[in-house]
Amino acid sequence: MNVNFTPGPSQLFYTVADHAKVAFKEGIPSISHRSKKFESIFQKATDGLKELLGVPSDYAIFFTSSATEIWEKSIQNLVETSSVHFVNGAFSNRYFEIATQLGKKAVKIEVPLGQNFASVAIENYASELIAITQNETSTGVSITNAFIQEVRAKNPQAIIAIDAVSSLPYPALDYTLADTVFFSVQKGFGLPAGLGVWMVNPKCIAKAESLQKKGISIGSYHNIPTLLLNAKKNQTTETPNVLGIYLLSCVVEDFLRIGIKKIRQETDYKAAILYQALANHSIIKPFVTDPAAQSKTVIVADAGEHTSRLSEFLATRGLYAGDGYGQLKKSQLRFANFPAHSKEQFELLVDLIGEFK
Amino acid sequence: MNVNFTPGPSQLFYTVADHAKVAFKEGIPSISHRSKKFESIFQKATDGLKELLGVPSDYAIFFTSSATEIWEKSIQNLVETSSVHFVNGAFSNRYFEIATQLGKKAVKIEVPLGQNFASVAIENYASELIAITQNETSTGVSITNAFIQEVRAKNPQAIIAIDAVSSLPYPALDYTLADTVFFSVQKGFGLPAGLGVWMVNPKCIAKAESLQKKGISIGSYHNIPTLLLNAKKNQTTETPNVLGIYLLSCVVEDFLRIGIKKIRQETDYKAAILYQALANHSIIKPFVTDPAAQSKTVIVADAGEHTSRLSEFLATRGLYAGDGYGQLKKSQLRFANFPAHSKEQFELLVDLIGEFK
């Protein structure tokens, strides 16, 4: 048995290979993206996501090729002048950098790696968009609804953008506090990479339309008005990753059958036993020490000089950990805790970490 | 037997389902896009494409999510002020529109649907980019190397962009006449949609770098300098459609084994028998009447009032034609002639058209 604990691309959800087999048998990769059949797949995926995640009905859901694309398109469509970015790792910083590359006045609110923003006094930032990385994949820090609520309370006018790339479907986000939420499918949904999911509320749509009216370029085929025009017909602007959208629709159906409550409970259980194993270990420690900041879906172990030995030890038993990110590559390992990772696999992982000396 | 003659997404090449099975068995969708394994897949795909298509070694090859994305990115990266577009159908017009949406001074040189540009006196357009749709998918008109050569001769300074979305790998393009050539994989390569292939020469790279130096926004994660930086490592900027790139690398290998000469000969044969059947028919006619303009890879039949009856007749025998495009939906059918479509399937199609009265 091989289990991929890398935080993305990660282990495929166990049903995906069979869904793909059916897709090829039924000729899904050959259907027209203007056909009724495609429209029904699109609708099944988006309706299913709204039900699974509790997304308000006035949100629209668009498909892009990656969450990286959504970083770019959200800045282009929702920011005329300035954005504020809560930065506590490589991915929140990348979102900030993309805003800068697109010529916006982007401001960083930065804390050290491994921390959340509890030490920051939230202000009114007088900015058009506030970017919050709900789960920083590089360091395993997650942000609570309470934090988002405080940002919202102090910034009623701003668009709040939530990057939930490596956490959904786990967190019970309050979508009424945010204006746009996005993720990519190769993390928590256990799917092949090549698809980003971008959810926007009417405030985002109005903002993009107002920028367009002012003559500001908001891009072409993937600007919000064009995406919306097509999504209303359950279509996409371009020929999309049809197979990816089909597989997403199938896995969302699987998740609905299992139930989001059970998915969350199992995620909590698996996270609890791994954090406990790390906390009790003599030579490994959890990198994120504040329980309120510890991500349940990306768990980072600080193993210092023992890191490569731990990684190799786990690999001999078929468990593949993700390396630490960037400068922490040699001293940390990252473990994804997604619905694709079973309780039994986590119990084995915890046992092996317990044996490691 | 069902055969999909729609011009894209089209029939899958017959090896694709098996390649996908191997991919899932070997865990390809779970590999990291920063791994050696991914780099070897990237290199196999790009080296293979260069060999198959005869692309000069100084070209770089990038992966995007679609050819639509390449329309956008090529304008952003290669045009500061103005572009010229040869327009003879919906897709060449879309490229023009995207340039307009991105705020460029785009100029159209337009001829009626179903025609090439033989009637146009080529000039020096004093423009930064000249866009030529080598194969207009909406009408089945293709452009010759001789035409591209004339545009090049009169416009030595301009970047010549060739949209070969629905023709490659068939045409033996002269890449030294062009500066950038692109296509998407769900047409001639018989693959699931969700991947565009963008080939650029050093002149394009220099142009994008010069725009960037001037402080002009050329986009973020998919601008040419960033794509190049990653492609040099056989990597992508973002987590890409790894499965799609893997499948492309496999089909390119299959095509190399078959040989491009044989693929071209069979395409010529299939096109010849279908055009002959249309020319000899009492109530159906080829839409494109000038042999020099007739696309070999997208063949359009004008069946007037008999169109829906012909489409239904073919469907009863498992052959699915593409509808005519846009305003020609009710009076035309389009037949893709890609490597995925066998000689036997074309012979059956031709027999059935012969029977149709």
HADDOCK unambig.tbl for C-alpha pairs under 7 A between the chains (distance, minus, plus):
assign (segid A and resid 9 and name CA) (segid B and resid 30 and name CA) 5.02 0.50 0.50
assign (segid A and resid 9 and name CA) (segid B and resid 31 and name CA) 6.21 0.50 0.50
assign (segid A and resid 9 and name CA) (segid B and resid 32 and name CA) 5.79 0.50 0.50
assign (segid A and resid 10 and name CA) (segid B and resid 30 and name CA) 5.11 0.50 0.50
assign (segid A and resid 11 and name CA) (segid B and resid 30 and name CA) 5.73 0.50 0.50
assign (segid A and resid 12 and name CA) (segid B and resid 30 and name CA) 6.53 0.50 0.50
assign (segid A and resid 17 and name CA) (segid B and resid 24 and name CA) 6.17 0.50 0.50
assign (segid A and resid 24 and name CA) (segid B and resid 17 and name CA) 6.16 0.50 0.50
assign (segid A and resid 29 and name CA) (segid B and resid 192 and name CA) 4.84 0.50 0.50
assign (segid A and resid 29 and name CA) (segid B and resid 193 and name CA) 6.92 0.50 0.50
assign (segid A and resid 30 and name CA) (segid B and resid 9 and name CA) 5.02 0.50 0.50
assign (segid A and resid 30 and name CA) (segid B and resid 10 and name CA) 5.10 0.50 0.50
assign (segid A and resid 30 and name CA) (segid B and resid 11 and name CA) 5.72 0.50 0.50
assign (segid A and resid 30 and name CA) (segid B and resid 12 and name CA) 6.52 0.50 0.50
assign (segid A and resid 30 and name CA) (segid B and resid 192 and name CA) 6.87 0.50 0.50
assign (segid A and resid 31 and name CA) (segid B and resid 9 and name CA) 6.21 0.50 0.50
assign (segid A and resid 32 and name CA) (segid B and resid 9 and name CA) 5.77 0.50 0.50
assign (segid A and resid 65 and name CA) (segid B and resid 65 and name CA) 5.90 0.50 0.50
assign (segid A and resid 68 and name CA) (segid B and resid 238 and name CA) 6.18 0.50 0.50
assign (segid A and resid 72 and name CA) (segid B and resid 220 and name CA) 6.75 0.50 0.50
assign (segid A and resid 98 and name CA) (segid B and resid 220 and name CA) 5.88 0.50 0.50
assign (segid A and resid 101 and name CA) (segid B and resid 220 and name CA) 5.95 0.50 0.50
assign (segid A and resid 102 and name CA) (segid B and resid 217 and name CA) 5.90 0.50 0.50
assign (segid A and resid 102 and name CA) (segid B and resid 219 and name CA) 6.25 0.50 0.50
assign (segid A and resid 102 and name CA) (segid B and resid 220 and name CA) 6.71 0.50 0.50
assign (segid A and resid 103 and name CA) (segid B and resid 217 and name CA) 6.85 0.50 0.50
assign (segid A and resid 192 and name CA) (segid B and resid 29 and name CA) 4.86 0.50 0.50
assign (segid A and resid 192 and name CA) (segid B and resid 30 and name CA) 6.88 0.50 0.50
assign (segid A and resid 192 and name CA) (segid B and resid 243 and name CA) 6.85 0.50 0.50
assign (segid A and resid 193 and name CA) (segid B and resid 29 and name CA) 6.92 0.50 0.50
assign (segid A and resid 193 and name CA) (segid B and resid 239 and name CA) 6.61 0.50 0.50
assign (segid A and resid 193 and name CA) (segid B and resid 240 and name CA) 6.17 0.50 0.50
assign (segid A and resid 193 and name CA) (segid B and resid 241 and name CA) 5.22 0.50 0.50
assign (segid A and resid 193 and name CA) (segid B and resid 242 and name CA) 6.31 0.50 0.50
assign (segid A and resid 194 and name CA) (segid B and resid 240 and name CA) 5.23 0.50 0.50
assign (segid A and resid 194 and name CA) (segid B and resid 241 and name CA) 3.89 0.50 0.50
assign (segid A and resid 217 and name CA) (segid B and resid 102 and name CA) 5.89 0.50 0.50
assign (segid A and resid 217 and name CA) (segid B and resid 103 and name CA) 6.84 0.50 0.50
assign (segid A and resid 219 and name CA) (segid B and resid 102 and name CA) 6.25 0.50 0.50
assign (segid A and resid 220 and name CA) (segid B and resid 72 and name CA) 6.75 0.50 0.50
assign (segid A and resid 220 and name CA) (segid B and resid 98 and name CA) 5.88 0.50 0.50
assign (segid A and resid 220 and name CA) (segid B and resid 101 and name CA) 5.96 0.50 0.50
assign (segid A and resid 220 and name CA) (segid B and resid 102 and name CA) 6.71 0.50 0.50
assign (segid A and resid 238 and name CA) (segid B and resid 68 and name CA) 6.18 0.50 0.50
assign (segid A and resid 239 and name CA) (segid B and resid 193 and name CA) 6.61 0.50 0.50
assign (segid A and resid 240 and name CA) (segid B and resid 193 and name CA) 6.17 0.50 0.50
assign (segid A and resid 240 and name CA) (segid B and resid 194 and name CA) 5.24 0.50 0.50
assign (segid A and resid 241 and name CA) (segid B and resid 193 and name CA) 5.21 0.50 0.50
assign (segid A and resid 241 and name CA) (segid B and resid 194 and name CA) 3.90 0.50 0.50
assign (segid A and resid 242 and name CA) (segid B and resid 193 and name CA) 6.30 0.50 0.50
assign (segid A and resid 243 and name CA) (segid B and resid 192 and name CA) 6.84 0.50 0.50
